[in-house]
Amino acid sequence: MSLPSSGSPSLKSGPSLSEQLITDMTTWRRHLHQFPECGFDVNLTADFIAEKLESFGIQVERNVGKSGLVGILRSGDSDASIGLRADMDALHIHEQNTFAHCSKHDGKMHACGHDGHSAMLLGAAFYLAQSPSFNGTVYFIFQPDEEHGCGAQAMIDDGLFERFSIDEVYGIHNFPGLAEGELMVRPGSLMASESGFEISIKGVGGHAALPHQGIDPMVVGAQVILALQTVVSRNLSAISETAVVSATEFITDGTVNVIPTQVTIKGDCRCFTEATLARLEESMARIVAGICQAAGASHTFTFTNTFYPTVNAKQQTVYAVEAARKVLGTDNVNAECEPLTISEDFSSMLRVKPGCYVLLGNGTESIGGCALHNPKYDFNDRILPLGARYWIQLVNDRLGDAMVN
C-alpha cells in the first residue's frame, strides 16, 4: 500500500507526526473501510480500536452504551479532563467503488467517513500516549450508531458523563466540498435537529360517485399538508427562527373508484434550537387536530425527534478555533460559517457538557468531493494527519495549563 502524496495541504504549525504514524493511520482507516458495521453491531470495529488503544498503553472500557468504548489516558496530577469523540458505524449502502480497500461486507459501507474519524482519533491517541505533554486526563470516546441518532444518547444513558469525569467534549466530521486543509465551525447552532412526523386521518370511505355519504380523508389530508406550510411562515419568527417542515409521503387505502377510509401523512422537520423544536411540535399538533375536528374525521399525530440541534458552546468554540488555526493557519479556518440543515447525534452530548463540533474539509471535485452517503464516497486519507494534529493541539492547549482560563 502506498500513501497518496500529491496535493497535500501545507502544514502550518503545531505537533508534527512521523511518516510511520501517517502510514499507520491510513492502514487503519482502509482496514475499517473494508469491514464496515452498522448501528450498534460494531463489535469487530470496537475490537480493532480497543486492541490498538491497549497496544498504545491506554486503558479501555468496553460496552459503554451497548458497543461503545472509552479510552482513558492520564498524565500529570491535574483533575482537568477533555473528551474527544469519534463515530464507528457505517451505512446500509452497496458500495460502488472498485479500489483495493472496498467494502467486503455486502450492502454495508463507510459512506460517511466514520472510518476516517476513528483513524484520526487513534492517531492522536498514539501520539499523546507516546508524548504525554499535557496535565490531566484525555477520554477517547468511540461511539456506535450515530447514523440512527441513538448511539450518543445510549452512551450518556449508560453513564458516560458519570462514570468518566469529562469536563468538556469535542467532535469532528469530514466535509466534502470544503477544501482539504480548511475547517469551518460556528458558535451556537451549527447543525439542525431532525424530527419525523406521522399523521393518520380516519374518515368514512365509500363510492367515489357518492362522496356526500362519507368523510373523505383525502381532502382532509390535503388541507393538512397545505396548512402545515403555515407553521414556518406564520408561527415562527422570520428573523430568529429558521425551520423546515416537509410532508414526504401520502398513503391511502383507496383505489381509482373508492374513497379511502384512512390516509397517512409522513414527513420531516428541521430547526436550530430546542425552543423552536417545541413550537414546531405544538403548532403542528394544533393544526392537525383543528382541521380534522372541523371535517368530522378522527386522527392520531406522532412527532418523533431523532437528532437535537447541534449547539456549540461559545467558549469551547473559541478553543477549537484557536487550535485549528495553529494547525491549519488562520486563513484556513472559518469561525463563523453558515448553519447547516444536516444533523448529528453528537448534539446529545452537547446538551450535557460544553463542547464544540467542527467540520474538516474532505476535498473538492475528484479527490474527497463526493457527497456523504453516496455509494462512491471515500474518505480522503490526506486529511488524516490534519485531524489528528488538530486533536493533539486541542488537548495540549486545554490541558497544558490544566484548564486555567
C-alpha positions as CSV (number, residue, x, y, z in Angstrom):
1,M,0.0,0.0,0.0
2,S,1.3,3.5,-0.9
3,L,0.2,6.7,0.7
4,P,-1.3,9.4,-1.6
5,S,1.2,12.3,-1.6
6,S,0.5,14.8,-4.3
7,G,-1.5,17.9,-3.5
8,S,-1.2,17.5,0.3
9,P,-2.0,20.8,2.1
10,S,0.8,22.6,3.7
11,L,1.0,22.2,7.5
12,K,1.3,25.4,9.4
13,S,2.5,24.7,13.0
14,G,1.6,22.6,16.0
15,P,2.5,19.0,16.5
16,S,4.4,17.1,13.8
17,L,3.6,13.5,13.1
18,S,6.0,10.8,11.9
19,E,5.7,9.4,8.4
20,Q,5.2,6.0,10.1
21,L,2.2,7.2,12.1
22,I,0.6,8.8,9.0
23,T,1.1,5.5,7.2
24,D,-0.4,3.6,10.1
25,M,-3.4,5.8,10.2
26,T,-4.0,5.2,6.5
27,T,-3.7,1.5,7.0
28,W,-6.1,1.6,9.9
29,R,-8.6,3.7,8.0
30,R,-8.6,1.4,5.0
31,H,-8.9,-1.7,7.2
32,L,-12.0,-0.2,8.8
33,H,-13.4,0.7,5.4
34,Q,-13.1,-2.9,4.3
35,F,-15.1,-4.2,7.2
36,P,-18.0,-1.8,7.9
37,E,-20.6,-2.5,10.5
38,C,-23.9,-0.7,11.2
39,G,-25.9,0.6,14.1
40,F,-24.9,-0.9,17.5
41,D,-23.5,-4.0,15.8
42,V,-19.9,-2.7,15.6
43,N,-18.2,-5.3,17.6
44,L,-15.4,-6.1,15.1
45,T,-14.7,-2.4,14.7
46,A,-14.7,-1.9,18.5
47,D,-12.4,-4.9,18.9
48,F,-10.0,-3.4,16.4
49,I,-10.0,0.0,18.1
50,A,-9.7,-1.4,21.6
51,E,-6.7,-3.6,20.6
52,K,-4.9,-0.6,19.1
53,L,-5.6,1.6,22.1
54,E,-4.4,-1.1,24.5
55,S,-1.3,-1.6,22.5
56,F,-0.6,2.2,22.9
57,G,-0.8,1.7,26.7
58,I,-4.2,3.3,27.0
59,Q,-6.8,1.9,29.4
60,V,-10.0,0.8,27.7
61,E,-13.6,0.5,29.0
62,R,-15.8,-1.5,26.7
63,N,-19.6,-1.9,26.2
64,V,-20.5,1.7,27.1
65,G,-23.9,2.3,25.6
66,K,-24.0,-1.3,24.3
67,S,-21.0,-1.4,22.0
68,G,-19.2,2.0,22.6
69,L,-15.8,2.2,24.2
70,V,-13.8,4.8,26.0
71,G,-10.0,5.0,26.1
72,I,-8.5,6.7,29.2
73,L,-5.1,8.4,29.1
74,R,-3.8,10.2,32.2
75,S,-0.7,12.4,32.6
76,G,0.4,14.6,35.5
77,D,-1.6,15.3,38.6
78,S,-4.4,17.6,37.4
79,D,-8.1,16.7,37.7
80,A,-8.9,18.5,34.5
81,S,-10.1,16.4,31.5
82,I,-11.3,16.5,27.9
83,G,-13.4,14.1,25.8
84,L,-12.7,13.5,22.1
85,R,-15.4,11.6,20.2
86,A,-15.3,9.6,17.0
87,D,-18.2,7.6,15.5
88,M,-17.7,4.0,14.4
89,D,-20.8,2.9,12.4
90,A,-21.3,2.6,8.7
91,L,-24.4,2.8,6.4
92,H,-26.6,0.2,4.7
93,I,-25.4,1.1,1.2
94,H,-23.9,-1.1,-1.6
95,E,-20.5,0.4,-2.3
96,Q,-19.8,1.2,-6.0
97,N,-16.1,1.8,-5.7
98,T,-13.5,-0.6,-7.1
99,F,-10.3,0.3,-5.2
100,A,-8.5,-2.3,-3.2
101,H,-9.9,-1.3,0.2
102,C,-13.5,-1.5,-1.0
103,S,-16.1,-2.9,1.5
104,K,-16.1,-6.7,2.0
105,H,-19.4,-6.6,3.8
106,D,-22.1,-6.7,1.1
107,G,-24.7,-4.0,1.5
108,K,-22.7,-2.0,4.0
109,M,-20.1,0.8,3.5
110,H,-18.4,3.6,5.3
111,A,-20.2,6.3,3.2
112,C,-19.9,9.0,5.8
113,G,-16.3,8.8,6.8
114,H,-16.6,7.3,10.2
115,D,-13.7,5.1,9.3
116,G,-11.6,8.2,8.9
117,H,-12.9,9.8,12.1
118,S,-11.9,6.7,14.1
119,A,-8.4,6.5,12.4
120,M,-7.7,10.2,13.1
121,L,-8.6,9.7,16.8
122,L,-6.5,6.6,17.0
123,G,-3.6,8.5,15.5
124,A,-4.0,11.3,18.1
125,A,-4.3,8.7,20.9
126,F,-1.0,7.0,19.8
127,Y,0.9,10.4,19.7
128,L,-0.5,11.5,23.1
129,A,0.4,8.2,24.7
130,Q,3.9,8.4,23.4
131,S,4.4,12.1,24.1
132,P,2.2,13.0,27.1
133,S,3.0,16.7,27.4
134,F,-0.4,17.5,28.9
135,N,-1.6,17.6,32.5
136,G,-4.9,15.9,33.1
137,T,-7.0,13.1,31.5
138,V,-8.0,12.6,27.9
139,Y,-11.0,10.4,27.2
140,F,-11.1,8.9,23.7
141,I,-14.8,8.2,23.0
142,F,-15.7,5.8,20.2
143,Q,-19.4,5.8,19.6
144,P,-21.7,3.4,17.9
145,D,-24.9,4.1,15.9
146,E,-24.5,7.8,15.0
147,E,-26.4,7.3,11.8
148,H,-29.7,6.4,13.5
149,G,-29.2,9.1,16.2
150,C,-29.2,6.6,19.1
151,G,-25.5,6.0,19.9
152,A,-24.6,9.2,21.8
153,Q,-27.7,9.0,24.0
154,A,-27.1,5.3,24.7
155,M,-23.6,6.1,26.0
156,I,-25.0,9.0,28.0
157,D,-27.7,6.8,29.5
158,D,-25.1,4.2,30.4
159,G,-23.3,6.8,32.5
160,L,-20.7,8.3,30.1
161,F,-20.5,11.5,32.0
162,E,-20.9,10.0,35.5
163,R,-18.5,7.1,35.1
164,F,-15.9,9.3,33.4
165,S,-15.2,12.7,34.7
166,I,-15.3,14.6,31.4
167,D,-15.2,18.4,31.7
168,E,-15.9,19.2,28.0
169,V,-16.4,17.2,24.9
170,Y,-15.4,17.8,21.2
171,G,-16.2,16.2,17.9
172,I,-15.1,16.4,14.3
173,H,-16.6,15.4,10.9
174,N,-15.2,15.5,7.4
175,F,-17.0,17.7,4.9
176,P,-16.9,17.0,1.2
177,G,-16.9,20.2,-0.9
178,L,-14.8,22.1,1.6
179,A,-11.1,22.1,0.5
180,E,-8.7,19.8,2.4
181,G,-6.7,21.8,4.8
182,E,-9.7,24.0,5.6
183,L,-12.1,23.9,8.6
184,M,-15.4,25.5,9.4
185,V,-17.3,26.0,12.6
186,R,-19.6,28.5,14.4
187,P,-20.6,29.2,18.0
188,G,-24.2,28.4,18.7
189,S,-26.4,26.3,16.4
190,L,-24.1,24.6,13.8
191,M,-26.5,21.9,12.6
192,A,-30.2,21.3,12.7
193,S,-32.4,18.9,14.6
194,E,-34.2,16.2,12.7
195,S,-37.7,15.1,13.6
196,G,-40.1,12.8,11.8
197,F,-43.9,13.1,12.0
198,E,-46.7,10.7,11.1
199,I,-50.4,11.8,10.8
200,S,-53.1,9.2,10.5
201,I,-56.5,10.6,9.4
202,K,-59.6,8.3,9.6
203,G,-62.8,9.2,7.8
204,V,-65.7,7.3,6.2
205,G,-64.8,5.7,2.9
206,G,-67.2,4.8,0.1
207,H,-68.0,5.0,-3.6
208,A,-66.2,7.7,-5.5
209,A,-69.5,8.7,-7.1
210,L,-71.1,9.3,-3.7
211,P,-68.7,11.4,-1.6
212,H,-71.5,13.1,0.3
213,Q,-72.2,9.8,2.1
214,G,-68.8,9.7,3.8
215,I,-66.0,11.8,5.2
216,D,-63.2,12.0,2.6
217,P,-59.8,11.7,4.4
218,M,-58.1,12.6,1.1
219,V,-59.5,16.1,1.2
220,V,-58.8,16.5,4.9
221,G,-55.2,15.3,4.4
222,A,-54.7,17.7,1.5
223,Q,-55.8,20.5,3.7
224,V,-53.5,19.4,6.5
225,I,-50.5,19.3,4.2
226,L,-51.2,22.8,2.9
227,A,-51.8,24.1,6.4
228,L,-48.6,22.7,7.7
229,Q,-46.7,25.1,5.4
230,T,-48.0,27.9,7.6
231,V,-46.1,26.6,10.6
232,V,-42.9,28.2,9.5
233,S,-44.4,31.3,7.8
234,R,-47.0,32.2,10.4
235,N,-45.9,30.5,13.7
236,L,-42.2,31.2,13.8
237,S,-40.2,34.4,13.7
238,A,-38.8,35.3,10.3
239,I,-35.8,36.9,12.0
240,S,-34.8,34.5,14.7
241,E,-36.3,31.1,14.0
242,T,-35.4,29.0,10.9
243,A,-37.1,25.8,10.2
244,V,-38.3,23.4,7.5
245,V,-41.5,21.3,7.5
246,S,-41.7,18.8,4.6
247,A,-44.5,16.3,4.0
248,T,-42.9,13.5,2.1
249,E,-45.4,10.6,2.0
250,F,-49.2,10.4,1.4
251,I,-50.5,6.9,1.7
252,T,-54.1,5.8,1.3
253,D,-56.2,2.6,1.3
254,G,-58.4,3.7,-1.6
255,T,-58.3,3.0,-5.3
256,V,-59.5,4.6,-8.6
257,N,-63.2,4.5,-7.8
258,V,-63.1,4.1,-4.0
259,I,-62.8,7.0,-1.5
260,P,-60.4,5.7,1.2
261,T,-61.2,5.3,4.8
262,Q,-57.8,6.3,6.0
263,V,-54.8,8.3,4.9
264,T,-51.3,8.5,6.4
265,I,-49.1,11.5,6.0
266,K,-45.4,11.3,6.9
267,G,-42.7,13.9,6.8
268,D,-39.6,15.5,8.2
269,C,-38.8,18.7,10.2
270,R,-35.5,20.6,10.8
271,C,-34.8,23.5,13.1
272,F,-31.9,25.0,15.0
273,T,-33.0,25.4,18.6
274,E,-34.9,23.3,21.1
275,A,-37.3,26.2,21.7
276,T,-38.2,26.2,18.0
277,L,-38.5,22.4,18.1
278,A,-41.1,22.6,20.8
279,R,-43.0,25.3,18.9
280,L,-43.0,23.1,15.8
281,E,-44.5,20.1,17.5
282,E,-47.2,22.2,19.3
283,S,-48.2,24.1,16.2
284,M,-48.4,21.0,14.1
285,A,-50.5,19.1,16.6
286,R,-52.9,22.0,16.9
287,I,-53.3,22.5,13.1
288,V,-53.9,18.8,12.5
289,A,-56.4,18.5,15.4
290,G,-58.3,21.6,14.3
291,I,-58.7,20.6,10.6
292,C,-59.7,17.0,11.4
293,Q,-62.3,18.2,14.0
294,A,-63.8,20.6,11.5
295,A,-64.2,17.8,9.0
296,G,-65.6,15.3,11.5
297,A,-62.6,13.0,11.0
298,S,-60.5,11.3,13.7
299,H,-56.7,11.4,13.8
300,T,-53.5,10.5,15.5
301,F,-50.4,12.6,15.4
302,T,-46.9,11.4,16.3
303,F,-43.8,13.6,16.4
304,T,-40.5,11.8,16.9
305,N,-37.3,13.7,17.5
306,T,-34.2,11.8,16.4
307,F,-31.5,14.4,16.4
308,Y,-31.4,17.6,18.6
309,P,-29.8,20.7,17.2
310,T,-26.0,20.7,17.4
311,V,-25.3,23.7,19.5
312,N,-21.6,24.6,20.1
313,A,-20.7,26.4,23.4
314,K,-19.3,29.8,22.8
315,Q,-16.1,29.4,24.8
316,Q,-15.3,25.9,23.7
317,T,-15.7,27.1,20.1
318,V,-13.0,29.7,20.8
319,Y,-10.7,27.0,22.0
320,A,-11.4,24.8,18.9
321,V,-10.8,27.7,16.6
322,E,-7.5,28.6,18.3
323,A,-6.3,25.0,18.0
324,A,-7.4,24.7,14.4
325,R,-5.6,28.0,13.4
326,K,-2.4,26.8,14.9
327,V,-2.5,23.6,12.8
328,L,-4.2,24.8,9.6
329,G,-3.4,28.6,9.5
330,T,-5.7,31.5,10.3
331,D,-6.9,31.9,6.7
332,N,-8.0,28.3,6.5
333,V,-10.4,28.4,9.5
334,N,-13.9,29.8,9.0
335,A,-15.1,30.6,12.6
336,E,-18.5,32.0,11.5
337,C,-19.8,29.6,8.9
338,E,-23.5,29.4,8.0
339,P,-25.6,26.9,9.9
340,L,-26.3,23.6,8.1
341,T,-29.6,21.7,7.9
342,I,-27.9,18.3,8.2
343,S,-28.0,16.6,11.6
344,E,-25.6,14.9,14.0
345,D,-26.2,13.0,17.2
346,F,-23.1,14.5,18.9
347,S,-25.8,17.1,19.7
348,S,-26.9,14.9,22.6
349,M,-23.5,15.1,24.2
350,L,-23.5,18.9,23.8
351,R,-26.8,19.1,25.7
352,V,-25.0,17.6,28.8
353,K,-21.4,19.0,28.5
354,P,-19.9,22.2,27.0
355,G,-18.1,21.5,23.8
356,C,-17.6,22.1,20.1
357,Y,-18.2,20.2,16.8
358,V,-16.1,21.2,13.8
359,L,-16.2,20.3,10.1
360,L,-12.9,19.5,8.4
361,G,-12.7,19.8,4.6
362,N,-12.6,16.4,2.8
363,G,-11.7,17.9,-0.5
364,T,-13.3,19.1,-3.7
365,E,-14.0,17.6,-7.1
366,S,-12.3,14.3,-7.8
367,I,-10.5,13.8,-4.5
368,G,-12.7,14.0,-1.4
369,G,-15.5,15.9,-3.1
370,C,-18.0,13.1,-3.5
371,A,-21.1,13.7,-1.2
372,L,-21.6,11.9,2.0
373,H,-24.0,8.9,1.9
374,N,-23.1,8.4,-1.8
375,P,-22.2,4.8,-2.9
376,K,-19.0,6.2,-4.5
377,Y,-17.9,8.2,-1.5
378,D,-14.4,7.6,0.1
379,F,-12.7,9.4,3.0
380,N,-9.7,11.5,1.9
381,D,-6.7,9.9,3.6
382,R,-4.7,13.1,3.1
383,I,-6.7,14.8,5.9
384,L,-5.9,12.1,8.4
385,P,-2.8,13.9,9.8
386,L,-4.7,17.2,9.8
387,G,-7.5,15.8,12.0
388,A,-5.0,14.0,14.3
389,R,-2.9,17.1,14.7
390,Y,-6.0,19.2,15.5
391,W,-6.9,16.7,18.3
392,I,-3.4,16.8,19.7
393,Q,-3.2,20.6,19.6
394,L,-6.6,20.9,21.3
395,V,-5.5,18.5,24.1
396,N,-2.2,20.4,24.7
397,D,-4.0,23.7,24.6
398,R,-6.7,22.7,27.0
399,L,-4.7,20.5,29.4
400,G,-1.3,22.2,29.1
401,D,-2.5,24.8,31.6
402,A,-4.8,22.4,33.5
403,M,-7.7,24.4,32.1
404,V,-6.9,27.6,34.0
405,N,-8.8,30.1,31.8
